Amino acid sequence: MKKILLLSDTHSHIDDTILKYVAQADEVWHAGDIGSFEVTDAIESLKPLRAVYGNIDDSKMRSQYPLHQRFYCEGVDVWITHIGGSPGRYNPDIRGEIKQNPPKLFICGHSHILKVMHDKKNGVLFMNPGAAGKHGFHRVCTMLRFVVDSGSIKDLEVVEFKR
């Protein structure tokens, strides 16, 4: 069993609210637009981090983190990327792979819009945690917490906090 904190679009912002939730997780997953190594260093000082780079991340960030991460966690096939689209509107660069070899959990960021939904056509659980940073049009910062255990995803919780 692993408790996961999922965040995205920090855009160089990290604060005590985010770090409070980092401390409560077993692992932190970041779906891109990290912004600076201050964010990743602060997270990694507390918990293991899996991250991908986003469109605002510079070449140094891109050399440290991949565009895609696909891995297994507690028996769940997970794919994280930054610009992935959403069910029915996946990014054309990944649409074929999702159709031919779907993960159980597909995660992306970029939109700053919190969304969790089942893609029944492909048998995928889709998650976008919204944005945890202060830059963008969103009015409330959001993250997701959930548990991955024995091939299942459970206890999903939305974390909201003021921008």
C-alpha positions as CSV (number, residue, x, y, z in Angstrom):
1,M,0.0,0.0,0.0
2,K,1.3,3.5,-0.9
3,K,-0.2,6.9,-0.2
4,I,0.3,9.1,-3.2
5,L,0.2,12.9,-3.4
6,L,-0.4,14.0,-7.0
7,L,0.3,17.6,-8.1
8,S,1.0,19.5,-11.2
9,D,1.7,23.0,-12.5
10,T,3.6,24.4,-9.5
11,H,5.3,26.9,-11.7
12,S,8.2,27.4,-9.2
13,H,5.8,27.6,-6.2
14,I,6.3,25.5,-3.1
15,D,5.0,26.4,0.4
16,D,4.2,25.0,3.8
17,T,0.7,23.9,2.7
18,I,2.0,21.8,-0.1
19,L,4.8,20.4,2.1
20,K,2.4,19.5,4.8
21,Y,0.7,17.1,2.4
22,V,4.0,15.9,1.0
23,A,5.0,14.8,4.5
24,Q,1.8,12.7,4.8
25,A,2.4,10.8,1.5
26,D,4.6,7.8,0.8
27,E,5.4,9.1,-2.7
28,V,4.8,12.4,-4.6
29,W,4.0,12.4,-8.3
30,H,4.4,15.7,-10.2
31,A,2.8,15.9,-13.7
32,G,4.9,18.7,-15.1
33,D,5.4,22.5,-15.2
34,I,7.6,22.2,-12.1
35,G,9.3,25.5,-12.7
36,S,12.4,25.3,-10.6
37,F,14.6,22.8,-8.7
38,E,13.5,24.5,-5.5
39,V,10.2,22.7,-5.8
40,T,11.7,19.3,-6.5
41,D,14.5,19.7,-3.9
42,A,11.9,20.6,-1.2
43,I,9.8,17.6,-2.1
44,E,12.7,15.2,-2.4
45,S,14.0,16.3,1.0
46,L,10.9,14.7,2.5
47,K,9.6,12.0,0.2
48,P,10.5,10.1,-3.0
49,L,9.4,12.0,-6.1
50,R,8.4,10.8,-9.6
51,A,8.1,13.7,-12.0
52,V,7.9,14.7,-15.7
53,Y,8.8,18.0,-17.3
54,G,6.2,20.3,-18.7
55,N,6.2,23.0,-21.4
56,I,7.5,25.7,-19.2
57,D,10.4,23.7,-17.8
58,D,13.9,24.6,-19.1
59,S,16.6,22.4,-20.5
60,K,18.1,21.7,-17.1
61,M,14.8,20.4,-15.8
62,R,14.3,18.4,-19.0
63,S,17.6,16.7,-18.5
64,Q,16.6,15.7,-15.0
65,Y,13.0,14.5,-15.7
66,P,11.5,12.7,-18.7
67,L,8.6,13.7,-20.9
68,H,6.8,10.5,-19.9
69,Q,7.0,8.2,-16.9
70,R,5.4,4.8,-17.2
71,F,5.9,2.4,-14.2
72,Y,4.1,0.0,-11.9
73,C,3.1,1.0,-8.4
74,E,1.6,-1.7,-6.2
75,G,0.4,-3.6,-9.2
76,V,-1.0,-0.6,-11.0
77,D,0.3,0.4,-14.5
78,V,0.8,4.2,-14.3
79,W,1.6,6.6,-17.1
80,I,2.4,10.3,-16.3
81,T,2.9,13.0,-18.9
82,H,2.3,16.7,-18.9
83,I,0.3,17.4,-22.0
84,G,-2.0,14.4,-22.4
85,G,-5.4,15.7,-23.2
86,S,-8.3,13.8,-21.6
87,P,-10.6,10.9,-22.5
88,G,-12.0,11.4,-25.9
89,R,-9.5,14.2,-26.6
90,Y,-6.1,12.6,-25.9
91,N,-3.0,14.2,-27.3
92,P,-2.5,12.8,-30.8
93,D,1.1,11.8,-29.9
94,I,-0.2,9.4,-27.3
95,R,-3.6,8.4,-28.5
96,G,-2.4,5.3,-30.3
97,E,-0.4,4.0,-27.3
98,I,-3.4,4.4,-25.0
99,K,-5.6,2.5,-27.4
100,Q,-3.0,-0.3,-28.0
101,N,-1.5,-0.6,-24.5
102,P,-3.6,1.3,-22.0
103,P,-2.3,1.9,-18.5
104,K,-4.7,1.5,-15.6
105,L,-4.0,5.1,-14.5
106,F,-3.2,7.9,-16.9
107,I,-2.1,11.2,-15.4
108,C,-1.4,14.6,-16.9
109,G,-1.3,18.2,-16.0
110,H,-1.2,21.3,-18.2
111,S,-4.8,22.4,-18.2
112,H,-4.9,23.7,-14.6
113,I,-8.3,22.0,-14.5
114,L,-8.9,19.3,-11.9
115,K,-10.5,16.3,-13.5
116,V,-10.9,12.6,-12.6
117,M,-12.9,10.4,-14.8
118,H,-13.1,6.8,-16.2
119,D,-12.3,6.3,-19.8
120,K,-14.6,3.4,-20.3
121,K,-13.6,2.9,-24.0
122,N,-10.0,2.2,-23.1
123,G,-10.4,1.0,-19.5
124,V,-8.3,3.8,-18.1
125,L,-8.7,5.9,-14.9
126,F,-7.8,9.5,-15.9
127,M,-6.5,12.1,-13.4
128,N,-5.5,15.7,-13.8
129,P,-4.8,17.2,-10.3
130,G,-5.3,20.8,-11.5
131,A,-2.7,23.3,-10.5
132,A,-0.8,23.7,-7.2
133,G,1.0,26.9,-8.2
134,K,0.1,30.6,-8.2
135,H,0.4,31.3,-11.9
136,G,-2.5,30.7,-14.3
137,F,-6.2,31.3,-14.5
138,H,-7.3,28.9,-11.7
139,R,-8.8,30.5,-8.6
140,V,-8.1,27.7,-6.2
141,C,-5.0,25.5,-6.0
142,T,-5.7,21.8,-6.1
143,M,-3.9,18.4,-5.6
144,L,-5.1,14.8,-5.3
145,R,-4.4,12.2,-2.7
146,F,-5.1,8.5,-3.1
147,V,-4.0,5.1,-2.1
148,V,-2.6,2.5,-4.5
149,D,-2.9,-1.0,-3.0
150,S,-2.8,-4.5,-4.6
151,G,-3.7,-3.4,-8.1
152,S,-6.4,-0.9,-7.0
153,I,-6.7,2.8,-6.6
154,K,-8.9,4.0,-3.6
155,D,-9.5,6.7,-1.1
156,L,-9.3,9.5,-3.6
157,E,-9.4,12.9,-2.0
158,V,-9.3,16.4,-3.6
159,V,-7.1,18.9,-1.7
160,E,-8.0,22.5,-2.2
161,F,-6.2,25.6,-0.8
162,K,-6.1,29.3,-1.5
163,R,-3.9,30.7,-4.2
